[in-house]
Amino acid sequence: MFTVGMTSIVALVLAGMFTFLKPTHDANEALYNKKQILGALNSPLGINADALSDKEVAKYFESAEQVVVNSKGKVIADVKAEDVNMEKEEKKAVEDRNLPVFIMNNDGEKYYIFTVRGNGLWDKIWGWIALESDLNTVAGAAFGHKAETPGLGAEIKDNAAFKKQFAGEKIYAENGDYVSVAIVKGGAEPSNMHGVDGISGATVTCVGASDMIYDGMKMYEPYLKSIKK
């Protein structure tokens, strides 16, 4: 009886601590997510998103426009991009998903940041692809993962040189066809505006990331076409 009583008390204390700490945890998680999103702008803005202070991160997002679109490219009213949980959206049918878009202005330049999500070698991977105002040229990219191998697949997140390659690549061919940006095993040709060099020893992760970018950005096509008009 005493043991059962103590177990109940401990459970109540832990529940109370969780409730008390949850707002702080949520705020820290939101800040971490925003830094990851800004990581897609490291190249064009010359910043290190991870090194930004809380106030600096908040300043970027204060001036950012946040929209959420559906599979047909229509903007969903009264929903902020930062409130979309991509893990939950991925469980829905593609046509039912909400897709977040972050639009940021810097010194007269406009950048559109799109969220993509896919499968790596061991578990989920995700990323943010920033496009310039022409909605074709990649301004930058950032990636994250749940369980990729350090020094191999995890390099999609940790290797700054790998991510820097995406700046200047194109997601559309000259004839207007959607082609995305592929991660090429053995290295992309310098003249290839739709490919970057892969990571040695991380073939499966790179294939997964290529598929993720292709499929993820493809879902945004209806929106891209609508704002191009």
N, C-alpha and C positions, 0 to 999 in steps of 0.2 A: 504493500500500500504506500509506504514511504517513497519507494523507488518510483512508482507511478506518479506520485505527487510531484516529486522533484523533476521528473521528465516533463511534466506539464508546465511547471514553472519556467524551466529552461527554454521550452518551446515558445512560451509567451514572451520571455525576455528577448529571444532572438527575433521573433516577429516584430516586437516593438523597435528593436534596433534597425531592422530592415526598413520599416516604415519611416523611421527618423532619418536614416541615411539615404533613402531613395532619391529625394530631390537633388542632393549633392551628386550622387552617382549619375543621375540622368543629365545633369548640367555638364559634368565632366565628359560623358559619352558624346553629348551634342557638340562640345568644343572639339573633341578628338575627330569626330566626323567632318566638321567644318574645315579642320586643318588638312584632312585628307583630300577634300574637295578642292581646296586652294592649291594643293600640290600639283594639280593639272595646269596651274598657271605659273609654276616655278620658272619655266623657260621664258615666256614672253614678258613677265613682270620682273624677272631677275630676283626672285625672292626665295627664301627657304621657309616653306610653310611651317615646318616643324619647329622652327626657331621663333615664330611670331608669338608675341604676348597675347593674352586673352583680349586685351583692348584692341590690338591691331587686327585680330581675327574678326572681332565684332564690327570694327569699322568697315572692313571689306563687305561684310554681309548686310550692314545697314543700308548701303547704297545698291545692293544687288536686287534684281527682280527675280522672284521665284514663281514659277508656274508649274502646273501639273497637267499633263496631256494624256488623252486616251489613245487607243490603237489607231484611231482615225485621224489623229492629229488635232483634235478639238481640245481647247483649254477647259479644264474643269474648274469651276468657280469656287472661291473660298477655301482652297486647299493650298498649303505651302509646300514647296518641294522638299524642304528639310524634314517635313513630317511624314514623308513616304518611306515605309519600311520595305526595302527591296527584297529582303528575305521572304517576307509574307507575300509580296506581289508575285514572286517567282512561282509560288504554289498555285496561282490562278491560271486559268487559260489565257493564252497570249492576248486574245481579244478583250479580256476583262481587266487587264493590268493598267495601273496608274504609273505614269512615267515622269520623273522629276526633271526639271530643267532650271539651271541657274544661269542668269544673264548678268554679267558684270561689265561695268564701264571703267576704263582706266585711261586717263589722258586722251579722251576722245575716241578710244578704241573700244569696240564691243566684243565680248567673248561669251560664247554659249558653252556651258558645261553639261555633258550628258553622262548618265550613270549606266554602266553595263555590269552584267553578272554572269558567271559561268562556272565551269568545272576545271580544276587543275588535276594534278597527279593524285593527290590524296583527299582533297576536299574542295570546298568552294573557293573561287577567286572572284575578284571584282575590280572595277576600275572606273575612272572618270576621264572622258575624252573631251578636251576643249577645242572648239572650232573658232576660227576667226569670223569676222562679220560677213565674209563671202559664203559662209556655211559649207565650205569645202576644205579649206586649208586647216590642218591640225595645228593648233597653237601649242598644245602640250598634252601630256597624259600622266596619270598617276594610277598606281595599282595597289591592291591589298590581297591578302590571302589568309586562310585559316590554318593550314597545316603543310605548306610546301617545304621542301628540304632546304635548310640553311646552306648558302653557298651555291645552290643549284636553282631549283624552281623559285625559291624565296627572293632571288635576284630581281624578279619582276617588280618587287617593292623596294628592295634595298639598293639596287644598282642605279645610281643617278645617270650614268652614261647610257645605260639601256633606255631609260625613259626619255632622255634628251633627244634620242634619235627620231622620236615621233614628230617633233616640231618641224613644220614645213611639208609634211607628207599630205597627200590628198585622198579623200574618200570617194571622189567621183573621177571617172575617166574623162578624157577630153570631149568625148561624144555625149557626156552626161550620164552614162551608165554608172550605177552604184557598184563599187568594187571593194571598198573598205581599205584597211591597212593590214597587211599580213606580217607575221613574224617568220622570217625565212631561215630555215636550217642551213648552215653553211655560209650564210651572208647574202644580203640583197645587193643587186647591182646598183652602182652609184646613180645610174640614170632611172632607176625604178622609184617613182614617186608614190608607190603604194606598198612599200615593203621596208622593213627594218631588219637588222641582223638579230638572229636568235641567240639564245644563251647556251653556251657549250654544256652538254650533259643534262640539259633540262628540256628534252624534246617534247615530252608529253605535256608539260606545263605550257610550253610555247604554243603547241597546237591548240590546247584548250583556250589560251589567251587570244589566239587568232580567231577562233570560232566565236569566242565571247564578244570580241569587238565587232566582227561581221554581223552576228545575229542581233547584238544589242543596239548597234547604230541603225540597223535595218528597221527596227521597230519604231525609230524616231523619224523615218523617212516621210510619212504623211505630214508630220508637223513641219519638217524642214521645207517640204514643197509648199506648204500653206504660207509660211512666212517669207519664202522667196518671192511669192507673188506680190 
